[in-house]
Amino acid sequence: MDRPNLSTLAITAGAALDTARMTLVDQLVHWASLRIEERVFLPGMRMPSIRNLAEEKRVSRFSVVEAYERLVALGFLEARRGSGFYVRERPAVPSQNAAAPAHKSPIDVAWLVRSMLHAVSPERGPGIGTLPPSWLDGEMITSALRSMSRQAGTHLLSSGNPQGFLPLRKQLQTQLAELEIGARPEQIVLTSGITQAVDFLLRLYVRDGDTVLVGDPAWFVMFGRIASQGANTIGVPYTPDGVDMQALERLVQTHRPKLLILNSILQNPTGTSMTAPRAFQILRLAEQYDFLVLEDDIYCDLCPPHQPVTRLASLDQLKRVIYMGSFSKTLAANLRVAFVACSPELAKTFCDHKMLSGSTTPEINERIVYKVLTEGHYRRHADRLRGRLDEVREKTARTLERIGLRMYSEPSAGMFLWADTGVDTSALAAAGHEAGFLFAPGALFSPRQAPSTWMRMNIANSSDPGMLTFLERQLQKAA
């Protein structure tokens, strides 16, 4: 495969940095160093000439010269008189135990999470698990902040409520009632994201040697947390209609799990939703074999209110089901406001563990979410997001099929398509990384981490012509 030329890529400083506050020189330095560290640009590669890069990026030659000189000083580049600037071979830092040779980072869960957070702009990242910032409403959050700023600041100086900001929990009580889930404010505990909620619940309920059932495929971040508890992670196959019930019953009978974790609505990565008969069967198994169900409904607001779906918590009313939700997909991922709704006894235990593990959650974030939810704009915002996803879903699926992918199902809502490429998607993701694209290979979504030809595609980030051309060429090479 051809190596990317530095001058053909735009300056993308990464979502974790505020490029608006960076000088042009800083942006150039950050962009180049990031690409070198991630081995998109390899040792020995010649950098473009000062004139060419200045023209390409529409900056002054002085800015390019200063950026190159900084990169030389930082050890990323070396200057060769009369020839130009080249990527420098950087010595690997040896471990304390042994000197290991430098190697490329593997395509694993940590790599994908790290890449999602800073390495790729949205249009180059069909594997990203969030909507593009341009689709979200920053002004809605800014308005909430302005509203808060007009209040006396003393309310932001206390430690906060251990269960989370009470007015937000009351608002969540109202919203859950619309989903036919009865939960009083004392049954709701706010957390810093779904990941923290899962982590706390695993620490409370799972012990060394226990079995936890998850989807196969499923949200990959939880696999490592389950393993860290010494538990056995076993995957339950999915069908286009949801969990494979025959397989689930066999696994429950054989392994007697402590916990089942699943998305009932718009499952990540397949986009499928559970039917009512399957929901009743799962609850029957949970009762018969005495296990808890952790229902992750993080994509709740991407599901149209009129769409006929069944939530386990609405059937069980929080007896065996622990229900989780979040606003990271529709508001802003960095607000990190999520919640757990459960039985009163568990809520108290959960809150005690939360306090012992990390004290209270940041109330300022919870107040922002409360303002957004109660000032009347959020429902229209969610409607717009669903509308935009509806506009691109069918077109994206047909485009991907034309270049050789096969769809697992035809979701009517949500942001993901689960697609069969016919090739090893871990190798495809590695090649994409070298070319500056982020793909989410199927192996990451399986608790077995087995090679897979499947890949998750974010329909909001899957229309870039360059990405589609790259993907088509990779599939043709493997044919």
C-alpha positions, 0 to 999 in steps of 0.5 A, spaced: 500 500 500 502 507 498 504 510 504 500 517 505 504 523 503 504 528 509 502 534 505 496 531 502 492 531 509 489 536 513 491 539 519 487 535 524 489 537 532 484 532 535 478 532 539 482 533 546 485 539 544 482 546 543 485 548 536 482 555 536 486 557 542 493 554 538 497 558 533 498 555 526 505 553 528 502 549 534 497 546 530 502 544 525 507 541 530 501 537 534 499 534 527 505 532 525 508 529 532 501 525 532 502 522 526 509 520 527 507 517 534 502 513 531 506 511 525 502 514 520 508 517 518 514 512 518 522 513 520 526 515 514 520 519 510 521 525 507 517 531 509 514 536 504 518 542 502 517 548 506 514 552 500 509 546 498 507 545 505 506 552 506 502 552 499 498 546 501 496 549 508 495 556 506 500 558 511 506 562 511 513 559 510 515 562 516 510 558 520 512 552 516 520 553 518 518 554 525 514 548 526 520 544 523 525 547 527 520 545 533 519 538 531 527 537 530 528 540 537 523 535 540 526 529 536 521 528 531 525 530 525 532 531 523 534 536 518 539 534 512 543 540 509 541 541 502 536 535 502 530 537 507 527 534 513 526 527 515 522 523 520 527 521 525 528 514 528 526 515 535 529 510 540 524 506 544 524 507 552 526 500 555 521 497 560 524 496 567 525 489 566 527 488 559 529 492 553 523 490 548 524 492 541 519 497 538 513 495 535 506 497 532 501 498 537 496 492 536 489 493 534 485 492 540 480 495 545 485 500 548 487 502 541 480 503 538 478 507 545 484 512 544 484 513 537 476 515 538 478 520 543 484 524 539 486 521 532 481 522 527 476 527 525 469 525 524 469 524 516 475 520 517 472 515 522 466 510 520 469 506 527 467 512 531 462 511 536 459 518 537 455 523 533 460 528 529 460 535 533 457 538 528 451 534 529 450 536 536 448 543 539 453 546 542 449 553 543 444 549 547 449 547 552 452 554 552 445 557 554 445 552 560 451 555 562 449 562 561 443 561 565 447 558 571 452 563 571 446 568 572 445 564 579 449 565 585 455 561 585 455 559 592 451 553 590 457 550 586 461 550 592 458 544 596 460 537 595 453 535 592 448 530 593 451 523 594 446 520 589 446 526 584 443 533 583 436 532 586 432 536 581 435 532 575 433 525 578 426 528 579 426 530 572 429 523 570 423 520 574 418 523 569 422 521 563 422 514 565 415 514 567 414 516 559 417 509 558 413 506 563 418 505 568 417 507 575 423 509 579 422 514 585 428 519 585 431 515 591 432 509 586 436 513 581 443 514 582 447 519 577 454 517 575 460 519 571 458 516 564 455 509 563 462 506 564 463 508 571 456 505 572 458 498 569 464 498 573 461 499 580 455 494 579 461 489 577 465 491 583 458 490 587 456 483 584 461 479 581 466 475 584 472 471 582 469 465 578 463 468 577 460 468 570 457 474 566 453 473 560 454 479 554 452 479 547 456 477 542 457 482 539 457 487 544 460 493 547 467 492 548 469 496 553 466 492 559 470 486 557 476 488 560 472 490 566 469 483 567 475 480 566 479 484 572 474 482 577 476 474 575 469 473 572 468 468 566 465 472 560 461 468 555 458 471 549 451 470 547 449 470 539 445 475 536 440 474 531 437 480 527 431 480 532 435 480 538 438 475 543 438 468 540 434 465 546 435 458 544 443 459 545 441 464 551 437 458 555 443 453 554 448 458 556 444 459 562 443 452 564 450 450 563 454 456 567 448 459 572 451 466 570 451 472 576 449 477 571 446 478 564 448 485 560 445 487 554 442 493 550 435 492 549 434 498 544 438 499 538 444 494 540 451 496 539 454 494 534 448 490 530 443 496 531 437 491 533 432 492 538 429 486 542 422 484 541 417 483 546 416 475 546 424 475 547 424 480 553 419 476 557 423 470 555 429 473 558 425 475 565 423 468 565 430 465 565 432 470 570 427 469 575 428 461 574 435 461 574 436 467 579 441 472 575 440 479 574 440 483 568 443 490 567 439 493 561 444 499 558 439 503 554 444 509 552 441 509 545 434 511 548 433 518 545 435 515 538 429 511 538 423 514 535 418 515 541 412 512 536 417 506 535 414 499 538 420 497 542 420 493 549 424 495 555 426 489 560 425 495 566 418 496 564 416 489 564 420 488 571 419 494 574 426 494 577 426 488 581 431 484 577 433 489 572 438 494 573 436 500 568 442 505 565 441 511 561 446 517 559 446 523 555 453 522 552 450 520 545 445 526 544 448 532 548 456 531 549 460 525 551 465 530 555 459 531 560 459 524 563 452 524 566 449 517 566 444 514 571 442 508 574 435 506 576 434 500 580 431 497 587 431 502 593 436 497 596 440 496 591 440 504 590 443 505 597 448 500 596 450 503 590 450 510 592 455 507 598 460 504 594 460 510 589 462 515 595 467 510 598 470 509 591 470 517 588 465 521 593 460 525 589 459 526 581 461 533 579 454 537 580 456 542 575 455 537 569 449 535 572 446 542 573 447 543 565 444 537 563 438 539 568 437 545 565 438 542 558 432 537 559 428 542 562 428 549 558 424 545 552 429 545 547 432 538 548 426 534 545 426 538 539 434 537 538 433 529 539 428 529 533 433 533 529 438 528 530 433 522 529 431 526 522 438 526 520 440 519 521 434 517 518 436 521 512 443 518 511 441 511 513 438 508 507 443 511 502 449 509 507 447 502 507 446 502 499 453 505 498 456 500 502 453 494 499 455 497 492 462 497 494 462 490 497 459 490 504 453 485 506 448 488 511 447 484 518 440 487 518 436 493 516 435 498 522 430 503 522 433 507 527 440 509 531 447 510 528 450 504 527 450 498 521 453 492 522 456 490 516 460 483 513 466 485 509 468 478 507 475 480 509 479 480 516 477 487 519 483 487 524 487 487 518 483 492 514 483 497 520 490 496 521 491 498 513 486 504 515 490 507 520 496 507 516 492 511 511 489 516 516 482 512 517 479 509 523 475 503 523 472 498 528 473 491 526 469 486 529 474 482 533 473 488 538 466 486 539 467 479 541 469 477 548 473 471 544 476 477 540 476 472 535 478 474 527 472 477 524 470 479 517 464 484 520 465 491 522 461 497 525 460 503 521 457 509 524 452 512 518 453 519 520 461 518 519 461 514 513 460 518 507 467 521 506 469 519 498 476 518 500 474 513 506 469 509 501 475 509 495 480 506 500 475 501 503 473 499 496 480 498 494 482 494 500 476 489 499 478 489 491 485 487 493 483 481 498 478 478 493 
